[in-house]
Amino acid sequence: MTSAAEQMASNFSFGNFAKADELRKRILFTLGALIVYRLGTFIPIPGVDPVAFAELFQTQTGGLLGTFNLFSGGATERMAILALNIMPYISASIIMQMMSSLIPSLEAIKKEGESGRRQINQYTRYLTVFLAVVQGYFIAATVAGQTAPGGLPIVPNAGPFFIPSTVITLVGGVMFLVWLGEQITARGIGNGISLIIFAGIIAELPRAAAGLLTSGSTGALPVFVVLLVIGLAIALIAFVVFMERSQRRLLVQYPRRQQGNKMTQGEKSHLPLKLNTAGVIPPIFASSLLFLPATAQGAIGTDAPLWLQDLVGSITPGSWLYIAIYGAGIIFFCFLYTSIVFNPEDTADTLKQYGGYIQGYRPGARTAEYIDYVLTRITCIGAAYLTFVCLMPEFLRMQYDAIPVYLGGTSLLIVVTVTLDTVQQIQGHLLAQQYESLIKKSKLRGARR
């Protein structure tokens, strides 16, 4: 005898998908919003010469600028109005999450439920505007004083209003993407912010793959290296899927309960702990830290101290210093973000409140200590996994600079994890739709009787 869930799983087909009108509307809305985002990455900032900037960009595409261009979906290369992409909002969100755990007043606001969450989100938007203004000013000031290798100025007529107008344009682009991401989350499928980054990477992957094959055909890369990169990408995708699905389940038991004249049997459940609780946040935030020296040099200009210029020249993808800082940043933020999003004490209190306990450990403090012990161990594995996936392609780039940045471990990690999350949400909507159809059928049968 099969359960209702098994019956619905066996009945899954494209016919059920066609009947899910609400799901189809959500998918179409998501696709439409992502198309609008992609169109915005091709609208240049007023006053900037796109040809001259593209010529300048080609001289720095293998450095940090190429990595930043990865997250912007090519908007940085075209110096578009969405050149900053969603990165200031991600940075602001992580900073607010850390501050809400360290500052008691913000922690109290966070615990106020829905109203507290809205207030934290409002603070996050304010911080996003501030970070976008700072980054936008640095970009505008840097671009205004540079020329392309051919001698053409990046900004032919850099008047007094160029920097303010550029800052306003870039900040407006960031806040538009924040609004668009929220709309996708509320009215579409998946996490809107993650899907925006996902769409940018996916849009540039075909060009990166074509560039890799062209490098192999022209001799810029040995054929065995091209085959190695393709095989490594396939292996990393399979490895990421396996690790993202991995969980450590803690057995939770509930005692027998007296309900009226009946005695219910004790139940068993599981507390799932993901191997990678932090998701893709550690690589993204570690990458943003690597941009700080280059941003500072751009703000100072030609008067930048020699040590800062040497540091920026040393932190390039494929260098040992870049790999060391990037790997250390991933490990640090993996532990930090996990401690922020998962609180063992709150979990233990929730289990105690509902009468659940882990066998061999008393409810309360001892249970929290055990959960923290297990979480720390699996976070070590998760941090090692993230570091391995993100840095493995970098070791190849140390020997072969022609390998595109878009084929790195960070981009593959983001694409796979966002895809898995979106597929799970689609399956959830289909399951809910099938539940509704079963309920309607049962009501019709009851009415006939």
RODO-2510 file (C-alpha; in nm, 4 decimals, decimal comma):
residues 449
     n   res          X          Y          Z
     1     m     0,0000     0,0000     0,0000
     2     t     0,1571     0,3289    -0,1098
     3     s     0,1323     0,6605     0,0680
     4     a    -0,0178     0,9760    -0,0815
     5     a     0,3281     1,1267    -0,1302
     6     e     0,4486     0,8174    -0,3167
     7     q     0,1410     0,8237    -0,5372
     8     m     0,2010     1,1880    -0,6242
     9     a     0,5670     1,1197    -0,6959
    10     s     0,4721     0,8364    -0,9297
    11     n     0,2178     1,0601    -1,1053
    12     f     0,4749     1,3342    -1,1733
    13     s     0,4779     1,4149    -1,5441
    14     f     0,4773     1,7056    -1,7843
    15     g     0,0987     1,6856    -1,7760
    16     n     0,1029     1,7793    -1,4078
    17     f     0,3429     2,0619    -1,4895
    18     a     0,1057     2,1920    -1,7569
    19     k    -0,1800     2,1969    -1,5066
    20     a     0,0166     2,4076    -1,2565
    21     d    -0,0959     2,7519    -1,3731
    22     e     0,0493     2,9317    -1,0714
    23     l     0,3888     2,7682    -1,1217
    24     r     0,3894     2,8538    -1,4929
    25     k     0,3155     3,2190    -1,4134
    26     r     0,5981     3,2276    -1,1593
    27     i     0,8456     3,0788    -1,4061
    28     l     0,7446     3,3234    -1,6805
    29     f     0,7762     3,6148    -1,4381
    30     t     1,1229     3,4971    -1,3341
    31     l     1,2361     3,4645    -1,6958
    32     g     1,0989     3,8082    -1,7800
    33     a     1,2755     3,9690    -1,4837
    34     l     1,6074     3,8046    -1,5749
    35     i     1,5710     3,9267    -1,9349
    36     v     1,5242     4,2815    -1,8041
    37     y     1,8384     4,2376    -1,5937
    38     r     2,0386     4,1157    -1,8914
    39     l     1,9237     4,4121    -2,1005
    40     g     2,0488     4,6454    -1,8279
    41     t     2,4001     4,4990    -1,8528
    42     f     2,4251     4,6343    -2,2100
    43     i     2,3246     4,9975    -2,1399
    44     p     2,6486     5,2007    -2,1039
    45     i     2,6980     5,4760    -1,8499
    46     p     2,6506     5,8216    -2,0100
    47     g     2,9796     5,9903    -2,0934
    48     v     3,1919     5,6721    -2,1108
    49     d     3,3388     5,5617    -2,4427
    50     p     3,2533     5,1860    -2,4578
    51     v     3,5146     5,1133    -2,7260
    52     a     3,7979     5,2774    -2,5325
    53     f     3,6975     5,1103    -2,2077
    54     a     3,6717     4,7676    -2,3759
    55     e     4,0261     4,8197    -2,5064
    56     l     4,1446     4,9017    -2,1544
    57     f     3,9525     4,6095    -2,0050
    58     q     4,1236     4,3587    -2,2350
    59     t     4,4582     4,4459    -2,0755
    60     q     4,3293     4,3607    -1,7274
    61     t     4,0788     4,0830    -1,7958
    62     g     4,2937     3,8189    -1,6254
    63     g     4,3190     4,0101    -1,2980
    64     l     4,0744     4,1069    -1,0270
    65     l     3,8771     4,3125    -1,2783
    66     g     3,7971     3,9913    -1,4644
    67     t     3,6800     3,8280    -1,1419
    68     f     3,4552     4,1249    -1,0643
    69     n     3,3237     4,1088    -1,4201
    70     l     3,2307     3,7455    -1,3494
    71     f     2,9807     3,8444    -1,0801
    72     s     2,8436     4,1377    -1,2813
    73     g     2,7534     3,9240    -1,5802
    74     g     2,9806     4,1178    -1,8163
    75     a     2,8399     4,4578    -1,7138
    76     t     3,1796     4,5747    -1,5859
    77     e     3,3426     4,4962    -1,9197
    78     r     3,0863     4,7141    -2,0942
    79     m     3,0842     4,9749    -1,8114
    80     a     2,7067     4,9457    -1,8009
    81     i     2,4638     5,1041    -1,5582
    82     l     2,4549     4,7709    -1,3692
    83     a     2,8348     4,7477    -1,3406
    84     l     2,8220     4,7129    -0,9595
    85     n     2,5622     4,4377    -0,9931
    86     i     2,4195     4,3113    -0,6627
    87     m     2,7519     4,2860    -0,4759
    88     p     2,6995     4,5922    -0,2467
    89     y     2,3705     4,4411    -0,1257
    90     i     2,5335     4,1029    -0,0579
    91     s     2,8129     4,2715     0,1368
    92     a     2,5611     4,4808     0,3314
    93     s     2,3506     4,1729     0,4106
    94     i     2,6472     3,9816     0,5474
    95     i     2,7653     4,2821     0,7508
    96     m     2,4173     4,3269     0,9002
    97     q     2,3932     3,9575     0,9856
    98     m     2,7258     3,9748     1,1667
    99     m     2,6316     4,2956     1,3454
   100     s     2,2940     4,1532     1,4518
   101     s     2,4804     3,8724     1,6261
   102     l     2,7392     4,0984     1,7908
   103     i     2,5311     4,4055     1,8861
   104     p     2,2647     4,3325     2,1524
   105     s     2,0223     4,6009     2,0322
   106     l     2,0213     4,4646     1,6757
   107     e     1,9894     4,1110     1,8088
   108     a     1,6810     4,2163     2,0058
   109     i     1,5302     4,3706     1,6913
   110     k     1,6022     4,0512     1,4980
   111     k     1,4047     3,8470     1,7527
   112     e     1,0912     4,0622     1,7172
   113     g     0,9602     3,8449     1,4341
   114     e     0,8327     3,9868     1,1075
   115     s     0,8524     4,3514     1,2170
   116     g     1,2115     4,3032     1,3301
   117     r     1,3033     4,1356     1,0025
   118     r     1,1595     4,4295     0,8073
   119     q     1,3558     4,6768     1,0161
   120     i     1,6806     4,4818     0,9645
   121     n     1,6091     4,4733     0,5908
   122     q     1,5617     4,8508     0,5929
   123     y     1,8978     4,8974     0,7669
   124     t     2,0495     4,6645     0,5064
   125     r     1,9176     4,8848     0,2254
   126     y     2,0652     5,1960     0,3886
   127     l     2,4023     5,0222     0,4179
   128     t     2,3710     4,9060     0,0563
   129     v     2,3280     5,2656    -0,0603
   130     f     2,6338     5,3723     0,1393
   131     l     2,8537     5,0943     0,0005
   132     a     2,7269     5,1576    -0,3531
   133     v     2,8044     5,5306    -0,3227
   134     v     3,1595     5,4557    -0,2055
   135     q     3,2268     5,1986    -0,4761
   136     g     3,0567     5,4108    -0,7410
   137     y     3,2709     5,7117    -0,6525
   138     f     3,5906     5,5068    -0,6734
   139     i     3,4903     5,3700    -1,0133
   140     a     3,3890     5,7112    -1,1496
   141     a     3,7048     5,8814    -1,0232
   142     t     3,9243     5,6056    -1,1642
   143     v     3,7572     5,5952    -1,5069
   144     a     3,7546     5,9735    -1,5463
   145     g     4,1336     5,9961    -1,5387
   146     q     4,2326     5,6949    -1,7491
   147     t     4,3065     5,6438    -2,1159
   148     a     4,2976     5,3325    -2,3313
   149     p     4,6233     5,1733    -2,4540
   150     g     4,5586     5,3331    -2,7938
   151     g     4,5541     5,6790    -2,6372
   152     l     4,1791     5,7380    -2,6412
   153     p     4,0354     5,8844    -2,3180
   154     i     3,7817     5,6658    -2,1416
   155     v     3,5684     5,9739    -2,0739
   156     p     3,6071     6,2178    -2,3645
   157     n     3,4301     6,5052    -2,1896
   158     a     3,4781     6,4555    -1,8152
   159     g     3,3026     6,7659    -1,6875
   160     p     3,2243     6,8510    -1,3249
   161     f     2,8973     6,6571    -1,3362
   162     f     3,0417     6,3294    -1,4639
   163     i     3,1355     6,1836    -1,1250
   164     p     2,8061     6,2767    -0,9488
   165     s     2,5950     6,1532    -1,2402
   166     t     2,7931     5,8289    -1,2640
   167     v     2,7605     5,7650    -0,8902
   168     i     2,3847     5,8252    -0,9051
   169     t     2,3553     5,5945    -1,2069
   170     l     2,5514     5,3119    -1,0441
   171     v     2,3658     5,3421    -0,7116
   172     g     2,0346     5,3440    -0,8971
   173     g     2,1404     5,0286    -1,0825
   174     v     2,2211     4,8497    -0,7568
   175     m     1,8934     4,9445    -0,5918
   176     f     1,7007     4,8455    -0,9055
   177     l     1,8573     4,4983    -0,8872
   178     v     1,7737     4,4762    -0,5156
   179     w     1,4099     4,5544    -0,5969
   180     l     1,4118     4,3135    -0,8917
   181     g     1,5569     4,0364    -0,6762
   182     e     1,2902     4,0888    -0,4124
   183     q     1,0201     4,0722    -0,6794
   184     i     1,1614     3,7442    -0,8131
   185     t     1,1669     3,5978    -0,4622
   186     a     0,8084     3,7041    -0,3905
   187     r     0,6448     3,6476    -0,7297
   188     g     0,8816     3,4114    -0,9082
   189     i     1,0844     3,0960    -0,8468
   190     g     1,3956     3,0745    -0,6341
   191     n     1,6037     3,3291    -0,4474
   192     g     1,6043     3,6455    -0,6576
   193     i     1,9493     3,7701    -0,5534
   194     s     2,1134     3,4341    -0,6258
   195     l     1,9331     3,4032    -0,9587
   196     i     2,0637     3,7428    -1,0718
   197     i     2,4238     3,6313    -1,0136
   198     f     2,3393     3,2950    -1,1687
   199     a     2,2001     3,4580    -1,4832
   200     g     2,5100     3,6721    -1,5260
   201     i     2,7460     3,3752    -1,5003
   202     i     2,5368     3,1553    -1,7288
   203     a     2,5223     3,4290    -1,9929
   204     e     2,9022     3,4502    -2,0072
   205     l     2,9800     3,0762    -1,9869
   206     p     2,9279     3,0052    -2,3611
   207     r     3,1769     3,2765    -2,4531
   208     a     3,4249     3,1416    -2,1975
   209     a     3,3859     2,7875    -2,3326
   210     a     3,4321     2,9130    -2,6890
   211     g     3,7432     3,1028    -2,5816
   212     l     3,8822     2,7880    -2,4204
   213     l     3,8280     2,5849    -2,7383
   214     t     3,9771     2,8638    -2,9506
   215     s     4,2861     2,8718    -2,7282
   216     g     4,3233     2,4976    -2,7803
   217     s     4,2863     2,5219    -3,1581
   218     t     4,5324     2,8124    -3,1936
   219     g     4,7928     2,6530    -2,9671
   220     a     4,7666     2,9075    -2,6856
   221     l     4,6736     2,6133    -2,4626
   222     p     4,7854     2,2512    -2,5097
   223     v     4,5059     2,0179    -2,6136
   224     f     4,5501     1,8025    -2,3038
   225     v     4,4978     2,1134    -2,0852
   226     v     4,1695     2,1900    -2,2635
   227     l     4,0538     1,8314    -2,2077
   228     l     4,1716     1,8516    -1,8473
   229     v     3,9713     2,1688    -1,7840
   230     i     3,6561     2,0163    -1,9367
   231     g     3,6974     1,6943    -1,7363
   232     l     3,7690     1,8911    -1,4185
   233     a     3,4554     2,1035    -1,4693
   234     i     3,2371     1,7927    -1,5088
   235     a     3,3948     1,6279    -1,2046
   236     l     3,3514     1,9434    -0,9936
   237     i     2,9837     1,9699    -1,0899
   238     a     2,9210     1,6092    -0,9813
   239     f     3,1201     1,6651    -0,6615
   240     v     2,9291     1,9841    -0,5765
   241     v     2,5923     1,8103    -0,6289
   242     f     2,6985     1,5262    -0,3986
   243     m     2,8303     1,7560    -0,1254
   244     e     2,5340     1,9947    -0,1375
   245     r     2,2967     1,7011    -0,0907
   246     s     2,4975     1,5623     0,2028
   247     q     2,3544     1,5933     0,5536
   248     r     2,4367     1,4837     0,9050
   249     r     2,1112     1,3721     1,0663
   250     l     2,0800     1,3748     1,4436
   251     l     1,8205     1,1339     1,5794
   252     v     1,5609     1,3192     1,7877
   253     q     1,3169     1,1262     2,0075
   254     y     0,9868     1,2442     2,1492
   255     p     0,8348     1,0781     2,4588
   256     r     0,4920     0,9179     2,4758
   257     r     0,2125     1,1644     2,5389
   258     q    -0,1271     1,1406     2,7066
   259     q    -0,4012     1,2935     2,4909
   260     g    -0,7346     1,2505     2,6658
   261     n    -0,7896     0,8790     2,7195
   262     k    -0,5353     0,7806     2,4563
   263     m    -0,1617     0,7261     2,4961
   264     t     0,0353     0,8165     2,1833
   265     q     0,3560     0,6298     2,1090
   266     g     0,6892     0,8082     2,1197
   267     e     0,7993     0,9407     1,7831
   268     k     1,1394     0,9602     1,6214
   269     s     1,2570     1,2350     1,3924
   270     h     1,5808     1,3721     1,2527
   271     l     1,7511     1,7073     1,2863
   272     p     1,9246     1,7572     0,9464
   273     l     2,2511     1,9504     0,9479
   274     k     2,3778     2,0418     0,6028
   275     l     2,7407     1,9727     0,5349
   276     n     2,7695     2,3162     0,3768
   277     t     2,5476     2,5362     0,5919
   278     a     2,7049     2,8599     0,4658
   279     g     2,6218     2,7960     0,0990
   280     v     2,7995     3,0163    -0,1562
   281     i     2,8365     3,3161     0,0774
   282     p     3,2001     3,2460     0,1870
   283     p     3,3479     3,2459    -0,1679
   284     i     3,1507     3,5559    -0,2655
   285     f     3,2498     3,7547     0,0423
   286     a     3,6110     3,6336     0,0260
   287     s     3,6215     3,7565    -0,3347
   288     s     3,4880     4,0958    -0,2314
   289     l     3,7720     4,1310     0,0217
   290     l     4,0266     4,0799    -0,2533
   291     f     3,8864     4,3857    -0,4323
   292     l     3,9655     4,6200    -0,1409
   293     p     4,3346     4,6922    -0,2239
   294     a     4,2541     4,7587    -0,5912
   295     t     3,9624     4,9800    -0,4885
   296     a     4,1875     5,1762    -0,2518
   297     q     4,4509     5,2205    -0,5223
   298     g     4,1874     5,3427    -0,7662
   299     a     4,0622     5,5950    -0,5129
   300     i     4,4105     5,7305    -0,4359
   301     g     4,5172     5,7324    -0,8000
   302     t     4,8765     5,7968    -0,9047
   303     d     4,9676     5,9026    -0,5489
   304     a     4,9122     5,5494    -0,4164
   305     p     5,2065     5,4258    -0,2063
   306     l     5,4457     5,1790    -0,3612
   307     w     5,3569     4,8987    -0,1189
   308     l     4,9901     4,9241    -0,2172
   309     q     5,0776     4,9095    -0,5872
   310     d     5,2938     4,6022    -0,5258
   311     l     5,0135     4,4385    -0,3256
   312     v     4,7600     4,4968    -0,6009
   313     g     5,0048     4,3585    -0,8560
   314     s     5,0595     4,0485    -0,6421
   315     i     4,6906     3,9725    -0,5769
   316     t     4,5970     3,8454    -0,9201
   317     p     4,4077     3,5233    -0,9973
   318     g     4,6587     3,2433    -1,0320
   319     s     4,9167     3,3891    -0,7915
   320     w     5,0163     3,2246    -0,4637
   321     l     4,9179     3,5301    -0,2591
   322     y     4,5733     3,5375    -0,4215
   323     i     4,5222     3,1664    -0,3519
   324     a     4,6372     3,1992     0,0110
   325     i     4,4150     3,4989     0,0901
   326     y     4,1187     3,3565    -0,1007
   327     g     4,1449     3,0170     0,0708
   328     a     4,1858     3,1693     0,4186
   329     g     3,8884     3,4000     0,3540
   330     i     3,6668     3,1106     0,2476
   331     i     3,7489     2,9104     0,5609
   332     f     3,7018     3,2113     0,7902
   333     f     3,3670     3,3173     0,6459
   334     c     3,2461     2,9585     0,6320
   335     f     3,2759     2,9274     1,0112
   336     l     3,1593     3,2828     1,0736
   337     y     2,8486     3,2637     0,8560
   338     t     2,7554     2,9193     0,9908
   339     s     2,7693     3,0531     1,3460
   340     i     2,5406     3,3382     1,2399
   341     v     2,2707     3,1434     1,0555
   342     f     2,2602     2,8425     1,2912
   343     n     2,2379     2,8848     1,6678
   344     p     2,2740     2,5535     1,8604
   345     e     2,1269     2,7054     2,1767
   346     d     1,8080     2,8166     2,0014
   347     t     1,7747     2,4736     1,8386
   348     a     1,8210     2,2990     2,1710
   349     d     1,5620     2,5249     2,3379
   350     t     1,3135     2,4520     2,0573
   351     l     1,3614     2,0765     2,1002
   352     k     1,3179     2,1098     2,4757
   353     q     1,0030     2,3166     2,4297
   354     y     0,8394     2,0421     2,2215
   355     g     0,9656     1,7604     2,4417
   356     g     1,2269     1,6318     2,1994
   357     y     1,5701     1,5121     2,3071
   358     i     1,8819     1,3509     2,1641
   359     q     1,9492     1,0159     2,3252
   360     g     2,2363     1,0292     2,5705
   361     y     2,2215     1,4065     2,6204
   362     r     2,0063     1,6004     2,8611
   363     p     1,7774     1,8659     2,7113
   364     g     1,9101     2,2191     2,7265
   365     a     2,2773     2,3071     2,7612
   366     r     2,4150     1,9547     2,7078
   367     t     2,2130     1,9152     2,3872
   368     a     2,3342     2,2548     2,2634
   369     e     2,6955     2,1557     2,3323
   370     y     2,6528     1,8315     2,1383
   371     i     2,4882     2,0057     1,8415
   372     d     2,7663     2,2657     1,8407
   373     y     3,0278     1,9871     1,8511
   374     v     2,8733     1,8074     1,5540
   375     l     2,8193     2,1335     1,3641
   376     t     3,1841     2,2343     1,4105
   377     r     3,3060     1,9017     1,2757
   378     i     3,0890     1,9066     0,9649
   379     t     3,1717     2,2740     0,9080
   380     c     3,5385     2,1749     0,8890
   381     i     3,4471     1,9325     0,6118
   382     g     3,2282     2,1931     0,4438
   383     a     3,5024     2,4576     0,4567
   384     a     3,7545     2,2122     0,3101
   385     y     3,5066     2,1256     0,0350
   386     l     3,4432     2,4901    -0,0571
   387     t     3,8148     2,5697    -0,0539
   388     f     3,8966     2,2719    -0,2740
   389     v     3,6250     2,3514    -0,5312
   390     c     3,7125     2,7217    -0,5529
   391     l     4,0911     2,6856    -0,5586
   392     m     4,1430     2,3765    -0,7735
   393     p     4,1022     2,5685    -1,1035
   394     e     4,3286     2,8450    -0,9704
   395     f     4,6218     2,6036    -0,9519
   396     l     4,5767     2,5386    -1,3234
   397     r     4,5624     2,9117    -1,3930
   398     m     4,9015     2,9485    -1,2216
   399     q     5,0509     2,7598    -1,5153
   400     y     4,8105     2,8614    -1,7920
   401     d     4,6796     3,2191    -1,7840
   402     a     4,4649     3,1588    -2,0934
   403     i     4,2105     2,9586    -1,8913
   404     p     3,9013     3,1851    -1,8607
   405     v     3,8002     3,3091    -1,5151
   406     y     3,4397     3,2078    -1,5891
   407     l     3,5404     2,8414    -1,5816
   408     g     3,6620     2,8683    -1,2233
   409     g     3,5320     2,6761    -0,9243
   410     t     3,3419     2,9721    -0,7784
   411     s     3,1280     3,0171    -1,0885
   412     l     3,0529     2,6438    -1,1124
   413     l     2,9668     2,6351    -0,7415
   414     i     2,7188     2,9224    -0,7744
   415     v     2,5577     2,7767    -1,0882
   416     v     2,5107     2,4289    -0,9385
   417     t     2,3846     2,5390    -0,5956
   418     v     2,1372     2,7914    -0,7383
   419     t     2,0132     2,5317    -0,9866
   420     l     1,9579     2,2757    -0,7092
   421     d     1,7712     2,5291    -0,4957
   422     t     1,5496     2,6384    -0,7860
   423     v     1,4671     2,2796    -0,8824
   424     q     1,3699     2,2035    -0,5228
   425     q     1,1353     2,5023    -0,5182
   426     i     0,9760     2,3941    -0,8473
   427     q     0,9232     2,0458    -0,7053
   428     g     0,7684     2,2004    -0,3945
   429     h     0,5198     2,3992    -0,6041
   430     l     0,4303     2,0874    -0,8063
   431     l     0,3823     1,8879    -0,4873
   432     a     0,1549     2,1583    -0,3440
   433     q    -0,0456     2,1637    -0,6665
   434     q    -0,0901     1,7851    -0,6536
   435     y    -0,1996     1,8056    -0,2907
   436     e    -0,4622     2,0627    -0,3879
   437     s    -0,5925     1,8378    -0,6669
   438     l    -0,6188     1,5434    -0,4262
   439     i    -0,8086     1,7558    -0,1738
   440     k    -1,0518     1,8725    -0,4439
   441     k    -1,1112     1,5116    -0,5561
   442     s    -1,1733     1,3972    -0,1986
   443     k    -1,4261     1,6778    -0,1475
   444     l    -1,6092     1,5834    -0,4660
   445     r    -1,6267     1,2214    -0,3578
   446     g    -1,7543     1,3239    -0,0149
   447     a    -2,0228     1,5399    -0,1744
   448     r    -2,1435     1,2529    -0,3925
   449     r    -2,1859     1,0322    -0,0926
***
